[in-house]
Amino acid sequence: MKILSARQIKQADEYTIANEPISSLDLMERAACVLRDAFLQDFGRSGNFWMYCGPGNNGGDGLALARLLYASGVDVRVFVVKLPEQGTSADFDTNLERGKKSGMPIVFIETLDQWESPSSDEVLLVDALFGSGLNRPLEGGFKEVVGALNALPNTRVAIDIPSGLFADDNVDNDLRYPLKADFTYTLQAPKLSFMHRDTASLVGELKVLDIGIHPGALKKQATLYHYFTSKEARAIYRPRQKFTFKNSFGHALLMAGSANTPGAALLSARACMRAGTGLLDVALPKGLAHALHTYLPEAMPVEDKYEDQLGSLPPLQKYQAIGFGPGIGQEDRTARLLEELLEKCTSPLVMDADALNLLAKRPALLGRLPGNTVLTPHIGEFKRLLQQKDLSHDYLLNAQDFCRTHELVMVLKDSISSIIDTKGNVYFIDEGSPALATAGSGDVLTGVILALLANGYTPLESALLGVFLHAMAGRSAGEEEGIESTIASDIIDELGKAFISLKN
């Protein structure tokens, strides 16, 4: 799904109006009908809705939605927030008149003195003050109204975008003042600010509603930014066919573990098996072979000559994919092993954890990584790779430049993960859960991506599908075990359900 800029959203609306054709007022009514259906499905008819509508087209959307909900028997109260000097849009004016004729209660607010707080925290607050066209920070009465909404304990729902948030770049915005939404019902396309780590928390739970923008309008819009959903995951996923056998699903090599961190190797190996690799060899220190036999008898150990740390490279010719890094350590011996691997590796490669730290310490090695190598840094590892102490507002641009320069695929792990390809395209996945914030979760992801690489998925497909499956398994584990109680092995146990969800 494409993520569009504010300018592109406006162009798509204009294209639809001109080419469907449809009036802007009727397009607004169509959007309001879709919103009404979503509200009734998610919140029911018994709720109490207070709608806050601004003077522009976002306010017009809110007025149209309020009228349709009111006609459906929902308890609705509308507050039109309009400063004395503020102009209004034509479609807002029409919907205001329609609202008045419907008989629904409408209150006008010009100053905070006219503010009224709901008597119950069960009242749902609906924000339709400003839309995606806003390009300057909130000020005056609007800032006060949004501040008052944020101070209430009630659930807040934003229509299209939380008021005060810019759709694209918020570097010049004052992020103390936008609405802090619990839910955002956005129209047709997500906005980039919904995915950016500086602003994503303002959006709450996101729902993207198709309001019937002309397909030609969406096709015309070029973008580097995409929202990856279950629909896209199902399009990538290739179910196993009946007449196959284990060699059909690849032979993977995982190089991981040390005496101090054996668990990383074991978790990553088990995740790789659960994610469907046909065969798995695990190169690990000699002293860990027994632990692998006990924990995962399905995997085959490749014992290193060293007891505590990897230092030897096994023959690589038979492997369809290689994973390197979980718990492997950062000693000189390991660094030399990495250099040797990069000289001889011809298979798809996924690198995580200590492999990333070794690359950060030896940036010259980045130029020796095979094309389309998959790196899976969390934010701290990403900063080290870029030789940055602090993460800048432009971190996405930095990641895109990094991937273009080194021809890499990167999984930037975060609350909303970003997968960046060699051309700088960014795919955001927002399917996870706080349950994933647990030790070993990243090792599990490495194993999943390794399995998909061995199965013949491309590096980008492996990264996208791997992150999606990992996120779905984490969500399922959180629901099963409780978010606070989930551990990495629970995530592995739920991978089967994640695969099944792709078939339904």
Summary of the structure (lengths in Angstrom):
residues: 504
radius of gyration: 26.0
end to end distance: 19.8
largest distance: 84.1
contacts: 1803
relative contact order: 0.09
helix: 44%
strand: 16%
